[in-house]
Amino acid sequence: MTAADLLIDCQDVARTFGRGPHAVVAVHGSSCQVRAGARLAVTGPSGSGKSTLLHLLAGLEQPTSGTVSWPASTGPHDIGLVFQGNSLIPSLDVAENTALPLVLAGIRDDRARHSAEAALALVHAAELADRLPEELSGGQGQRVAVARVLAQAPRVILADEPTGQLDHATGQHVLDALLAAADRIGAALVVTTHDPSIAARLAEQRPMHNGRLLPAEETS
């Protein structure tokens, strides 16, 4: 690996919400690096700080102390974030939802539609293009949420409990789609999860406990 492979560098980061006696320390003393090709699972129960850490890595939250930087990119917009819920807009069909971030970024409608359709095909959801979100199952909605991120061709995909609201089989299918799509576009992938069967499918595991990211565990 070279310096150019370092996509996210997180050093001794802390994030505190509130002040005084009511302050809550969500993340503290945590460091990690995300390099090109990474397949990382951040594990731990609800409330351990996983989501806050992911938001720090994405640039959605600013650290209270420590630093987060994106050395080999032009900033957080090279990062795609998949939330636990699919966050689709009810009045837009699947293709429109998938294309929306591109349209908002100023890309012409026809080019955005083409990129959206290609991304839906990557997660085996092309046949859903004309459906409304209310017509989708939970697994289908999450695959569309993955496609919406892929359409932007990010260098890093951060997925926050993407299978947390799904049954085991559906969750595995969504992870299949995430892994295959990340391989296809050459993106690093970081997944937060409390499910050991999901974490075991990624090459590296970093447990979180009480807001602190612990040393890496290599899967067999």
N, C-alpha and C positions, 0 to 999 in steps of 0.2 A: 504493500500500500504506500502511496505517496501523499504529500501534503494536499495535493489536488483532490484526493479522494475523501477528505474530511468535509462533510456536508453540514453537520451541526456540532458545535463544541459548547458543552454546558459545564461550567466550572463552579463548584461550591455554591450552588444556587439555593436560595431560600425564598419562600413566598409566604407572607403573613397577611391575613385579612383582619381589618379592624385595628383598634388601638387599646392600650391600657389593659385593664383586667379582662376585657372581653375579646382580646386579640386571639386569633386562631392561627397557629402555625401549620400550614397545609403541607409545605415542603421545606426541608432544611438540610444543609450540608450534603447536597446531592450533586454528583458529577457524572457525566457520561459523554460519549462521542458517538455520533452516527456517521458511518462511512459508506461510501458507495457499495451497493450490494448487500447491505446489512439486512438481517432478518432477526429482529429483536422482539422478544416478549417482555413486557414489564408486568409483573404479576403481583397479586396481593388482594386482600379483601376490600370491600367498599369502605371508603373513608381513609384509605392508606396514603392518598395523595397522588394516585396514578393520573387522574384526569388533569389535575393542576399541573403536574409535570409536563404532560403532553401539550397543554396550552402554552406553557413556557417555551417548549421546543418549537412550537408553531409561531411564536411571537404574538399570540393573542393576549398573554399576560406579561407584565413586566416584573422581573424579579425584585424583591425587596433588598436582597444583597446577592453578590455573585454575578456572573455574566453568562449570557447566551449569545453566541455568534454563529454566523453562517459563512465560514471561510471560503468555501469553493462554490458559492452561489451568489446571486445578486440580492438575496434577502428572503424573508419568509414567504414571498409570493411564489417561490419555487417549491413550496410545501403544500400538499393536499391533505385536508383533514376529513376523516369519515367519523361522524358522530354515532353515538349509541342508537339514537332514533334517526330515522331516515331524513327528517326535516324537509320533506318534499312539499311544494306549494300546491294545495288542493285543487286550485283552478287551472293549473297547467298540466298538460299530458306529460307522459314520461320523457319523450324526446325534448319537449320544451324545458322541462326541469333540468335535464342533463345539459342542455345547451346554455342555460341561463347565465352561469358564471362567465362564459365566453362572450355572450352578448353584452353583459355589463362591463366587460373589459374592452369593449369597442370593436370586437370582431364582427364582420359582416354576417347577417343572418344565415345566408346559405352556407358559408364556411363553418359557422358554429353548428348548424344542423348536421353537416357532413361529419364533423368531429364527434358530435354526440352519437350519431348512428354507429360510427366505428367503435366508440367506447362501449356502447350497449352490446355490440356483437362480441366484444372481448369477454364480457361476463355472461354470455349466453342469454341475453335479454332483448335481443333485437325485435322479437315478436311482441314485446310489450310497449313499443314506441307510442302507439296511439291511445293507450289506456290512461285513465286518471288514477291518481294515487289511491283513492278509495277502492279501486278494483284490484289492488295488489295484495298478495299475502305478505306476511312479515319478511319472509326470505326474499321475495321478489323486490320489495321496497328497499331492502338493504343492498341488493345487487345493483339497483338503480343508483343508490347513493354512492356506491363504489364507482359506477360508470361516470357519474357527474364529476368525481375527482379525477378519474383517468383522462377524461376529455381535455383537461388542462395540461396533461403531460408533465406532472410534477417530477422533481428529482427525488423527493421523499414523500412517502405516504404515511401519515400518522392516523391510526385507527383506534378510536376510543371505545373499548368494549363493543366492537361491532357485532358480536354474537350474543350479547348479554340478555337480549329480550327474545331470543329464539330458542326453540328446542334443540336438542343435541345434534340431530341429523341435519337440520336446516343450518345450524351454526357451522357445521363442518363444510357444507356446500358453499356458504358465504366465504369462509376462509380459503377454500379451493379457488374461488374466483379472485380473491385478493392476491393470493400467491402467484397464480398464473398471470394475472394482469401486471403485477409488479415485475415479474420476469420479462414479460413482453415489452414493456416500455423502459426497462432498465432502471427502475426506481428502487431506492432503499425502502424498507417497510418496518415500521415500529407499531406493535399492537399491544394495547393494555388489555388485560384479561384476569379474571379470577378463576378461570376454568383450566385445570391442569392439562386436559386433553387438547386444548387449543394451544397453550404455551409450548407443549412438547413438540409441536410441528414447526417451531421456529428454531433456528440454529443456536441462538443465544438467549438466555433468560436472566433478567435482573429483578429480583424480588424487591418490593417496597414494604417497609414496616414503619408505622408511625411517622410517615412523611420523609423517611430517609431511604434513598436508593442504595441497596446493598450490592456487594461484589457479584460479578457475572458468574453464572452457572452454565456450563456447556452441556447440551443435551447429547445423549449417546446416539 
